[in-house]
Amino acid sequence: MPPGHLCQVQGGHLAKALFSLESNFAPQIRDEMTLRASCRRRNSGQPLEDNKGERHMQRLLVDQQVITNIQMQDIAPVPLAKGQVRLRLDSFALTANNVTYAASGFAIGYWKFFPTGIMGQGQLPVWGTGEVIESQSDDAPIGTRLYGFYPAAETLVVTPRTTRSGTVEDRAAHRADLPAVYNRYIPITHSTPAQDHLRALLQPLLATSWLLADWLRDNACFGARQIIIGSASSKTGLGLCKFLAEDDAREVKIIGLTSETNKGFVEQFGACDAVLTYDEISNISQTPSVYVDMAGNSAVKHALHGHLAAELKHSAAVGISHWDKFAPKQDLPGVKPQFFFAPAQIAKRRTDWGPGVVEREITQAWQRLGETAGDWLDVTVHEGLEAMQDVYASLASGQANPRQGHIITL
Ligand SMILES: NC(=O)c1ccc[n+]([C@@H]2O[C@H](COP(=O)([O-])OP(=O)(O)OC[C@H]3O[C@@H](n4cnc5c(N)ncnc54)[C@H](OP(=O)(O)O)[C@@H]3O)[C@@H](O)[C@H]2O)c1
């Protein structure tokens, strides 16, 4: 697919009307970047030059109304202002989480992080590691490597400021009101590409898994006898199953809920007491339960709420990996689903435990699970943003193999 051409991803559904808050986040910012279609492909990580010797950078744009429509574009980078640096992205992970960033781009505000200046087009947020290649700031000299939240693009301009804890914050005005967790970059000093890949794949997802497990314990599992995890084959789901299972003294059963094709994989992972498919909800025991929903599938949610009725003590909405089967407003039997807000649990633990402890616990947790990754995760490395288009298509259509962890290198 040549850059500049729209690409219709197979098997996707229209994301239109997924959320009703879109008008609140209509893109208004026009940056100075000049949009240029180009049919030249990159073969290496070097920026392209046109016949005037002008440098270009490549980025992936997502149609904000039909998120399965993506296109590659070349643009001329803006000159740096004082205090800014330009990072070149080395590698990043791509999972269902990134697709759901796009699917909830307006409702949750993910389009606000990396505005494109083009009406109706957004940049897909990803987790990865980049290196400062141009600097107008003492806080991040050339060569500084930073792990964090990037757009799926070759470069990103940030306004870095080093915090007391040693992390680097982007102080760009348009990010000031966005959740701090996404604005913070971690300096990486010694790291192999394999370590960069595993961090990008696991850290953001397993941090959420651990916080969910901690929050459930903190709330005595709402009195439940079983925790049901929707989209159990996702990395976030597997992580939650595993972190719950680590507690030998637990009194709750862990029930993984997944699709037929992924049932064997979740069983093999070995952290659930039982694994059921979405068609087997009627076999779930009608005892006090909590549903932790990574799928967001409205039919599944309806069936589960109906089956458990008053036995469902809490229903937590965490993700919409089945983004094309999600209904933002749904009348459900029983308790009303509550959005799980991970930063709130972090803030609570900072108060309970003092500064730095919850962060250390999260790091240890994802690294602990990362040590066993060879048993349940095949890291697949794809070269270049062009290669990302097929990976995005397979993730958006639910075709991706949950055992695979996709990394894009630039
Ligand atoms: N709120 C938060 O803070 C937070 C943080 C991290 C992740 N999450 C959410 O957790 C979910 C999982 O993310 P992940 O990156 O861990 O996923 P992942 O590892 O890429 O998992 C992929 C799994 O998701 C399901 N799936 C994906 N796309 C689908 C589709 N179109 N149709 C049907 N099933 C599909 C399948 O699981 P099954 O067959 O088991 O359903 C698939 O095995 C996402 O919705 C993500 O946004 C939320």
The ligand as an SDF file (V2000), in Angstrom:
LIG
                    3D

 48 52  0  0  0  0  0  0  0  0999 V2000
   -8.3160    0.6570   31.2440 N   0  0  0  0  0  0  0  0  0  0  0  0
   -7.0090    0.4360   31.2210 C   0  0  0  0  0  0  0  0  0  0  0  0
   -6.2650    1.0940   31.9240 O   0  0  0  0  0  0  0  0  0  0  0  0
   -6.4530   -0.6450   30.3280 C   0  0  0  0  0  0  0  0  0  0  0  0
   -5.0840   -0.9190   30.3600 C   0  0  0  0  0  0  0  0  0  0  0  0
   -4.5810   -1.9580   29.5700 C   0  0  0  0  0  0  0  0  0  0  0  0
   -5.4510   -2.6670   28.7230 C   0  0  0  0  0  0  0  0  0  0  0  0
   -6.7600   -2.3270   28.7140 N   0  0  0  0  0  0  0  0  0  0  0  0
   -7.6870   -3.0260   27.8090 C   0  0  0  0  0  0  0  0  0  0  0  0
   -7.5570   -4.4190   27.8680 O   0  0  0  0  0  0  0  0  0  0  0  0
   -7.9340   -4.9850   26.6100 C   0  0  0  0  0  0  0  0  0  0  0  0
   -6.9160   -6.0050   26.1660 C   0  0  0  0  0  0  0  0  0  0  0  0
   -5.7770   -5.3510   25.6580 O   0  0  0  0  0  0  0  0  0  0  0  0
   -4.4060   -6.1610   25.3520 P   0  0  0  0  0  0  0  0  0  0  0  0
   -3.5070   -5.1920   24.6880 O   0  0  0  0  0  0  0  0  0  0  0  0
   -3.9880   -6.8620   26.5910 O   0  0  0  0  0  0  0  0  0  0  0  0
   -4.9280   -7.2070   24.2680 O   0  0  0  0  0  0  0  0  0  0  0  0
   -4.1320   -8.3330   23.4430 P   0  0  0  0  0  0  0  0  0  0  0  0
   -3.0960   -8.9550   24.2760 O   0  0  0  0  0  0  0  0  0  0  0  0
   -3.7470   -7.7860   22.1230 O   0  0  0  0  0  0  0  0  0  0  0  0
   -5.3030   -9.3800   23.3450 O   0  0  0  0  0  0  0  0  0  0  0  0
   -6.0000   -9.7020   22.2370 C   0  0  0  0  0  0  0  0  0  0  0  0
   -7.2610  -10.4640   22.6560 C   0  0  0  0  0  0  0  0  0  0  0  0
   -8.3640   -9.5750   22.6400 O   0  0  0  0  0  0  0  0  0  0  0  0
   -9.4970  -10.2330   22.0370 C   0  0  0  0  0  0  0  0  0  0  0  0
   -9.7920   -9.4800   20.8120 N   0  0  0  0  0  0  0  0  0  0  0  0
   -9.0490   -8.4860   20.3090 C   0  0  0  0  0  0  0  0  0  0  0  0
   -9.6540   -7.8880   19.2690 N   0  0  0  0  0  0  0  0  0  0  0  0
  -10.8110   -8.5210   19.1000 C   0  0  0  0  0  0  0  0  0  0  0  0
  -11.8990   -8.3520   18.1950 C   0  0  0  0  0  0  0  0  0  0  0  0
  -11.9160   -7.3710   17.2790 N   0  0  0  0  0  0  0  0  0  0  0  0
  -12.9190   -9.2250   18.2890 N   0  0  0  0  0  0  0  0  0  0  0  0
  -12.9160  -10.1660   19.2450 C   0  0  0  0  0  0  0  0  0  0  0  0
  -11.9200  -10.3390   20.1530 N   0  0  0  0  0  0  0  0  0  0  0  0
  -10.8860   -9.5250   20.0670 C   0  0  0  0  0  0  0  0  0  0  0  0
   -9.1160  -11.6600   21.9160 C   0  0  0  0  0  0  0  0  0  0  0  0
   -9.3500  -12.2210   23.1950 O   0  0  0  0  0  0  0  0  0  0  0  0
  -10.5900  -13.1610   23.6410 P   0  0  0  0  0  0  0  0  0  0  0  0
  -10.7660  -14.1780   22.5740 O   0  0  0  0  0  0  0  0  0  0  0  0
  -10.0880  -13.7510   24.9360 O   0  0  0  0  0  0  0  0  0  0  0  0
  -11.7540  -12.2500   23.8290 O   0  0  0  0  0  0  0  0  0  0  0  0
   -7.6270  -11.5390   21.7070 C   0  0  0  0  0  0  0  0  0  0  0  0
   -6.9470  -12.7140   22.0420 O   0  0  0  0  0  0  0  0  0  0  0  0
   -8.0740   -3.8030   25.6470 C   0  0  0  0  0  0  0  0  0  0  0  0
   -9.4240   -3.4700   25.4570 O   0  0  0  0  0  0  0  0  0  0  0  0
   -7.3700   -2.6900   26.3650 C   0  0  0  0  0  0  0  0  0  0  0  0
   -7.8160   -1.4150   26.0130 O   0  0  0  0  0  0  0  0  0  0  0  0
   -7.2730   -1.3410   29.4800 C   0  0  0  0  0  0  0  0  0  0  0  0
  1  2  1  0
  2  3  2  0
  2  4  1  0
  4  5  1  0
  4 48  2  0
  5  6  2  0
  6  7  1  0
  7  8  2  0
  8  9  1  0
  8 48  1  0
  9 10  1  0
  9 46  1  0
 10 11  1  0
 11 12  1  0
 11 44  1  0
 12 13  1  0
 13 14  1  0
 14 15  2  0
 14 16  1  0
 14 17  1  0
 17 18  1  0
 18 19  2  0
 18 20  1  0
 18 21  1  0
 21 22  1  0
 22 23  1  0
 23 24  1  0
 23 42  1  0
 24 25  1  0
 25 26  1  0
 25 36  1  0
 26 27  1  0
 26 35  1  0
 27 28  2  0
 28 29  1  0
 29 30  1  0
 29 35  2  0
 30 31  1  0
 30 32  2  0
 32 33  1  0
 33 34  2  0
 34 35  1  0
 36 37  1  0
 36 42  1  0
 37 38  1  0
 38 39  2  0
 38 40  1  0
 38 41  1  0
 42 43  1  0
 44 45  1  0
 44 46  1  0
 46 47  1  0
M  CHG  2   8   1  16  -1
M  END
$$$$
